[in-house]
Amino acid sequence: MRKFFKNKSINRPYDFKTKLKSCRKVRVFCDYKQYITDRGEVYLPVGVNWQISETEFEYYIPRDSLDVLGSGWFSRYTPAMRQMNATFMQRSDYDPETQYIFILQRASQDDISGDMPRGGQFGYIFTGAVTDYLRRHPASINIMIGRTIAHELGHGIFRLRHTFDDAYRITETSTENLMDYSWGTDLVKLQWDAIHSPALIRGFDSDEDAMMVLGRFGFTWLGNLLWGFAPDDQESEIERTIQPLLNHVHNDYSDYFERSTTDNINITLGDFRAWSVRQASHSGRIGRSIYSKFNENRDDTFNLYENGIYLENYELEGKSYQVAIYSTKSTVDLKNDKIRLKGYRDLADNKHVKAGYTRNYGVIVFYGDDGKFEMMLQIAGQDTPEKITKQWLNYLSIVVASEEQEEYDGDILDRIRGVISRLFSSIELPEIWGEDTSQAGQNEFVCYKCGKDLTITHQDLMDIFPNSTLIRNNPTSSTHFQTAFEKAQLNSCYRIAHLFSQVSHESNSMRATVENLDYSLRRLLETFNTTSSARLFFNQSFWDDKEYLEYAVSDLYEMVDTTKSEKGDYDASAYMMFRYSNSDTDTIRIPVSFTLNRGNGLYKSVSLTDPQKQENRERWVNQVYGRSALGNDGPETGDGYRYRGRGAIQLTGKDNYRRVGEICNRLFGTSYDWVNNPDMISTDLQANIYAAIGYILMAFPDYSLLDGTDVSAVTRRINTALHGLSQRQAKFDTLIQTKYKCN
């Protein structure tokens, strides 16, 4: 029975400051410093002191919500988090020894109030979810946000787990513990010990540390439902204790192999000097003995050397392997009946054998009845580490490859892929799955759901965009789209239908390569009524003093000066009131329609010269788009006009030009520099199309929305004001009923 007790009952607080040589430092990016005053209630009773400061960090988040997964699940950053972290780390005041908390409005999941991967340096607090909670459960927002920060710091700095995860399995919200979801502040002795663990001295995990999964930076564990995202205790122990030794031996295999021909060679790596590469490696007996005993399917005992490593080169079925055998005991008992498995999925619950791989090698680990690691095979060869690991599981008759085994393991793969697509961007997925991206386009490109051929032809594009001369006159357009779809894994009917429906509206059915800036006053007021930089338009003097004549470009009218006996040809027939956001004071009333009253009207039509039109275009665009939220440097710099909407998706803003260009360069191997050459997006057809794909990848770190039919949710990530939603919906509906009907 676990006993939870109040912090105040801990009467001998540990001097955490002395333990770490200095106080832990936390910087809070917001004006909410008072929110974390409550953290003293949580941590001071256990001897943790903090230095707290605050600052501002301006960062543009597409669709105003950060993509998250929840720190208790995977202990890693999502692509959106990594991008935000990397941007901040470029600041001159970045301190690698400081914990940072970002205060944001919303997460991608509305009910998440905070997120911080275990061991991570960066955490995120979402005030919107806390506010939502307080509407239902009245309390002090200062206290609630303070405790949320304390909870997330528990994950980040102290690597505490939730009370309800597999390590404890206590019913969620059933306690008053800090690491439960009940907003409590209790800690138990186990957590107290973790807070004062010397291991915390090693500091924060790097972003790569947080991503040690899937064979890219650490282990992918076969059979684990999350394949490394949530390793069990035995798997974690391998990663935590012996992986540096495995990497060292793998890197220096040839040297150790050659030197051990005449003598036992002690390992030279730091904490592993007790290990040695044994001269017996060259007898040719150790590995073959293990191999034969496995295949004889009988219990047996191996007499090895404690902390011994045996290196042997193998030839099996015409393939060469380098095998390192590690032993922690002098006598290893093999229990064959406990390691013969029906499929890889059985590895998850088996306590006698585990198998996994890194980016360089595979491992098969054997455990005694006490759950302790006794013997391990580390294998490297010509094939991919995943394939090698499975081959050796088959060679050793642990998991025998068969149709029955494939069917047994098959259903778990779809579940794994669904989880992984939430954690990695589509740019990373081919590498994650070990796919050769150089072969893109050589294989059949089909919908992963229904198997429909998704090859796009020039005729297909002309059918989708029938009035586009750009498409009609450029047969290579289909090649650019096809390449983009394959590399970005837009490999479903719905994904492509969503892309085309958004592109159709944004680019006027692939007819506009540059944004049409000939806005009327009414359109300016309707379009930018929530844009802070356009607030100056929402003042009655903007109309009365005729300031609008320096911004609007089309459908211009002005009132005549009756004091000078001027006569116009038009009268106003209808007026409208326009309001900035929900303001009661930022309003403007203007005429929106006119009737002819030649020679007796109060209004006259205004015709601008071409130079005047261009001046107005640049003036309003610089005012509206020049804002820093788009990465631009202010209206006076001309950035708003310089980085106006271009391409198939009408890419807008300096930050987007830079970030999407970088995404395209990584994905397509291009060398775009759209910050210094922005016109390229509108003049180069390939750049025009690739910019749209790159933006989709940035706006959708995972494809869960694109795999559904909610056009409104998809549109909100492209255009938060949902302009043109009905047209986008109509195009999507047409596409999924015809070309992209998912069978």
C-alpha positions, -999 to +999 in steps of 0.1 A: +000+000+000+014+034-010+010+061+016+007+097+004+016+124+029+016+161+030+048+180+022+047+196+057+054+162+072+088+161+057+107+176+085+143+173+072+145+191+039+175+184+018+197+213+007+191+210-030+211+242-036+242+227-022+237+194-040+236+211-074+262+237-066+236+264-074+199+270-074+179+257-103+170+287-125+137+291-142+128+318-168+092+324-175+083+339-209+052+360-201+040+386-177+027+360-153+056+358-129+031+359-100+016+327-112+045+306-099+047+321-064+027+291-054+056+267-063+071+274-028+042+255-013+053+225-033+091+224-034+104+244-005+093+218+021+116+193+004+146+217+003+144+230-033+153+266-039+147+285-072+159+316-089+130+330-109+131+357-136+109+366-165+113+379-200+095+381-234+099+359-263+081+367-295+075+336-317+050+330-344+030+298-339+009+287-369-028+286-361-020+299-326-017+266-309+013+244-302+013+208-312+018+186-281+014+151-269+017+153-231+049+148-211+038+117-193+035+097-225+066+099-245+092+122-229+101+139-261+094+171-280+071+172-310+084+188-342+066+220-334+082+221-299+117+214-313+113+242-338+103+267-311+131+255-288+157+258-315+146+293-324+149+304-288+183+288-283+197+312-310+191+341-286+222+357-271+208+354-235+201+317-238+216+298-208+220+260-211+218+257-173+184+274-170+150+258-172+126+277-195+088+278-192+068+293-221+034+307-213+011+302-243-026+304-249-035+270-264-022+236-272-032+215-302-054+196-277-077+221-258-077+202-226-039+202-220-028+228-195+009+220-196+036+198-212+072+191-204+092+160-214+110+143-186+145+156-183+137+184-208+149+220-205+118+236-220+082+235-207+050+249-219+020+262-200-014+268-217-035+293-199-066+287-220-071+251-207-067+264-171-092+291-177-116+266-192-112+244-161-118+274-138-151+281-155-163+248-142-144+247-109-139+282-094-105+287-079-075+311-079-060+312-114-026+321-098-027+289-077-038+267-106-012+279-130+014+278-102+007+242-095+006+234-133+041+248-135+052+228-104+037+197-120+056+202-153+089+210-135+084+177-118+086+161-152+113+182-166+139+188-139+132+159-115+120+133-142+090+124-121+063+102-137+026+105-134+011+085-104-012+067-128+014+054-154+027+019-156+053+024-129+027+030-102-007+022-117-027+043-092-061+054-104-060+088-121-072+117-100-076+094-069-048+112-049-037+147-040-002+140-054+015+167-074+020+143-103-016+133-104-042+152-124-060+164-092-042+197-088-027+185-055+007+192-040+015+160-021+048+141-026+057+106-015+090+094-002+099+078-036+094+112-053+114+129-025+143+105-031+141+112-069+142+149-063+175+145-044+190+119-067+226+126-076+217+118-112+200+152-115+235+168-115+239+157-151+216+185-161+190+186-189+185+161-217+193+176-251+167+175-278+184+145-292+184+128-258+146+133-258+144+117-292+163+085-284+138+063-302+131+045-334+167+035-341+177+071-350+193+083-317+188+053-294+169+020-293+138+008-311+124-021-291+106-048-311+073-058-297+069-026-276+036-011-288+054+023-290+087+008-302+109+027-279+087+057-269+078+041-236+105+014-229+098-009-200+122-011-170+144-038-186+147-019-219+153+014-201+181-002-181+200-011-213+196+024-227+206+039-194+235+017-183+252-001-211+245+016-244+277+038-242+297+005-240+278-009-270+285+022-290+322+021-280+327-015-290+308-011-322+329+019-332+362+002-323+353-033-332+381-039-357+407-026-333+396-047-304+392-077-326+428-075-339+443-067-305+426-095-287+442-122-309+471-125-284+456-113-251+426-102-232+421-064-238+406-042-212+379-017-223+393+019-221+359+036-217+354+054-184+328+035-163+333+002-182+370-005-174+359-037-156+349-051-190+373-069-213+374-083-248+384-119-244+411-137-263+388-167-264+369-147-291+393-162-316+387-198-307+356-198-329+337-218-302+318-193-281+294-179-307+289-212-325+282-229-292+255-204-284+241-206-319+239-244-319+224-246-284+196-222-293+187-242-324+188-275-304+160-260-284+172-272-250+181-257-217+219-254-213+246-235-194+272-212-209+305-208-191+317-174-199+337-146-182+321-121-159+320-088-177+335-105-207+330-095-244+335-120-272+339-108-308+333-131-337+328-127-375+300-148-390+289-159-424+253-169-425+233-175-457+259-157-477+259-126-454+287-113-432+281-102-396+301-088-368+288-102-335+298-091-300+286-113-271+284-096-237+282-116-204+276-101-169+281-135-152+305-164-154+276-189-158+246-181-179+216-205-178+195-206-210+158-212-205+146-222-240+110-227-230+107-190-220+122-174-251+103-192-279+078-167-292+050-166-316+057-131-329+076-099-321+047-085-301+053-112-275+087-095-267+067-067-249+056-089-220+085-114-220+109-109-191+136-133-203+144-119-238+143-084-254+153-074-289+159-040-305+181-020-327+198+014-330+208+032-362+240+011-363+234-024-348+208-048-334+207-064-299+192-095-284+192-095-246+187-124-223+177-122-187+177-146-157+147-155-136+155-125-114+150-102-144+187-092-144+206-089-177+229-118-181+239-121-218+235-099-249+242-104-286+252-072-305+250-077-343+260-055-372+261-063-409+253-054-444+215-051-440+196-025-419+198-030-381+161-037-380+164-064-406+195-079-390+178-081-356+148-099-371+171-122-391+190-133-359+158-138-340+149-162-368+184-178-369+182-184-331+146-197-334+133-171-310+108-157-335+105-179-366+095-159-397+063-173-412+029-163-426+014-171-393+039-148-375+033-120-400-005-122-395+000-123-357+022-092-357+003-074-385-024-055-366+001-039-342+019-021-371-010+001-379-013+012-343+024+019-341+024+040-373-005+060-360+014+069-329+046+077-347+030+100-372+019+122-342+055+125-330+075+130-362+071+154-391+065+138-425+100+149-435+114+125-408+090+096-414+109+079-443+140+077-422+121+066-392+107+036-410+140+029-427+127+037-461+152+047-489+141+081-500+163+079-530+139+054-545+109+077-543+088+076-574+101+042-585+074+023-566+037+024-570+022+054-552-012+044-537-035+055-510-025+038-478-061+034-468-079+021-499-050+012-523-062+036-550-035+047-575-026+083-566-003+089-596-011+125-608-011+132-645-011+165-664-047+157-675-057+152-639-044+186-630-062+203-659-094+186-647-089+199-612-079+234-623-097+237-657-091+275-660-055+276-651-032+286-680-003+280-657-012+243-655-022+240-691+010+255-704+033+235-681+031+197-684+059+194-659+035+206-632+022+171-626+058+159-621+064+185-594+032+176-576+039+139-579+074+143-564+061+165-537+033+141-527+056+111-525+084+128-505+059+145-481+039+113-478+006+128-489-003+093-497-041+092-491-071+103-510-081+128-483-047+143-478-044+152-515-080+163-517-074+187-488-043+200-504-059+207-537-090+223-521-069+247-501-046+255-531-077+260-553-090+288-531-057+304-521-044+306-557-077+312-575-076+277-590-038+280-598-043+312-617-027+336-593+010+333-586+011+365-566-016+379-542-041+403-557-036+434-537-063+456-553-085+457-522-114+480-519-120+497-485-148+474-477-127+443-484-099+457-462-123+462-433-139+428-438-107+409-441-085+424-414-110+431-387-090+411-361-055+420-373-038+443-348-017+461-374-049+471-393-066+486-362-060+521-375-085+515-403-113+512-377-116+548-368-143+571-382-117+597-391-101+572-415-132+577-436-141+613-427-106+626-433-102+606-465-072+587-452-085+556-469-077+571-503-040+563-495-047+526-488-076+513-508-070+505-545-104+497-561-141+508-559-131+542-546-156+570-539-152+602-520-176+628-508-176+661-527-169+694-510-203+710-509-188+742-494-171+747-528-204+739-547-189+706-560-213+681-575-210+644-577-226+617-599-234+593-571-254+590-539-249+565-511-277+539-511-265+517-482-241+520-452-224+495-430-207+496-396-174+477-393-159+469-359-124+459-350-126+426-331-151+430-303-143+467-296-171+491-289-149+521-298-128+510-328-156+513-354-161+529-387-193+535-407-190+538-445-212+537-476-210+504-493-233+509-524-241+538-546-267+549-571-263+571-601-274+607-596-255+625-624-246+661-616-265+661-583-249+635-562-228+638-529-201+614-540-177+611-569-158+581-583-120+582-578-097+570-604-061+564-594-031+564-617-010+533-620+017+547-598-008+558-572-023+523-572+011+508-566+018+532-538-015+523-521-009+486-526+025+488-509+012+511-482-016+489-470+003+457-474+033+470-454+009+482-427-011+450-424+016+424-432+046+442-418+039+430-383+065+410-363+041+381-359+049+372-395+086+377-389+086+410-407+105+440-393+078+466-393+058+486-419+086+511-426+109+483-438+088+472-468+088+436-456+050+433-457+051+439-495+083+421-501+070+389-485+034+392-497+014+362-507+030+341-534+027+306-549+001+279-548-006+284-511+000+322-511+029+320-487+031+352-466+056+367-442+094+366-439+093+339-412+073+316-435+095+323-465+125+313-444+110+283-425+091+268-455+122+273-477+143+253-451+117+225-451+117+223-489+155+222-489+156+193-465+128+174-482+136+180-519+173+187-518+168+222-532+188+253-522+161+278-520+168+312-504+134+328-505+142+355-480+167+370-504+149+359-536+112+360-527+100+364-563+112+329-571+081+315-555+059+332-581+082+329-612+095+293-608+068+267-612+086+241-590+091+266-562+055+277-566+043+241-560+069+231-534+062+261-513+026+248-508+038+214-498+064+229-474+037+250-458+014+220-453+042+202-436+048+232-413+011+237-405+004+200-400+032+184-380+010+153-382-016+144-407-045+134-384-067+163-396-058+157-433-069+121-429-104+132-419-131+152-436-133+183-414-125+210-439-132+237-413-105+224-390-080+221-419-088+256-432-083+271-398-046+261-399-043+278-434-065+308-427-075+314-391-104+337-402-118+309-423-121+331-454-135+312-484-146+282-463-176+274-484-155+274-516-129+252-500-156+228-487-172+226-522-139+218-538-131+191-513-165+175-516-162+174-554-127+158-552-136+131-527-167+122-548-147+119-581-109+116-585-102+110-548-131+089-537-116+067-510-130+032-516 
